[in-house]
Amino acid sequence: MIYFIIYLILVLAVALVSLTKRIGFAESFFIGLFLTPVVGLAIVMKAKDNIQTHHYTMKHTCTVCGNNGDQEENECSNCGNEIEVSFSESNLTPA
């Protein structure tokens, strides 16, 4: 009975490792359960990492006065100079 509990703990550990991988928790749990935790761990470690999604925001700023402009305008409504478009990374989330 103690061996079965240790076996299930090892299978759960393998399934928890899979949370950072593209393979799912349930898939890795059943792989570890039926093919031993060692084989399950090898398969989970071989799986690719989760995809990171980058979110960007566009900021339209005048190069002279620093006024924030509209997306449709090419010139600053305050001073008439060209508006610069910059991108900034705002957040990383697992997909």
N, C-alpha and C positions, 0 to 999 in steps of 0.2 A: 504494500500500500504506500509506503514512504517513497519508493522508486517512482510510482505513478505520479505522486504529488510533485516530486523534483522534476520529472519529465514535463509536466504541465507548466511549471514555473519557467523552465527553459524555453518551452514553446511560446509562452507569453512574452518572454524577454526578446525572442526573435521577432515576434509580431510588433512589439514596441519599437524596435530598431527600424522597422519598415515604415514608420510614420514619416520619416524624412525622405522616403524613396517614392518612386512612381508606382510601386507595387502596393496593393492595398493591405490593410490590417487583416481582413478575413482571409485573403488569399495566402498571405504569409503564415497565418496561424494554421491553416489546414495543410499547407506544404510542410511546415515544421511538425505537425501532428502525425502525418502519415509517412513522411520521408525522413524522420528524425530531425531534431533541432540543429544538428551540425550541417546537414544538407540544406535545411531551410535557411540557416544563416548564410551559407555560401550563395544561395540564390538571391537572398535579399541584398547582400553586399554587391552582387553583380548587377543588380537593377540600377537604373539611372536615377539621379537625384530629381527632386521636384523642380519644375520649371519656375523661374522667378519672372514675374511680370513687372515691367517698369512702367510707371505712370508719369507722364510728362505734362507740364503746364506751360502754355505760351504766355510770355509777358511782352507787351508792346511798350517800349520806353523811349522817350526822346533822348537823343545823344547829347543834347546841349542843356536843356532845363530839367530833365528827369521826369517830366510829366508823363503819366500813363495814358496811352492813347487807345482808341477803338481798334478793333481788328480790321475794319474796312478802310481806315485811313492810312495813307502813306506819309502824310505830313502832320506835324504836331499842331494842334489847334491853338496852342499857347504862343509858340514862337515861330512856327512855320518851317522848322528844320525837319530832316528825315527821321522817321521813327525806326528804331532798331528792334528786331524780334529776337528774343532769346528764349531758350528752353531750359527748364529746370526740372530735375527729377524730384518727385514729391513723395513717392512711397514704393516700397517693395512688398509684394504679397505673394505667397505661394499659390500656385494654381491648382 
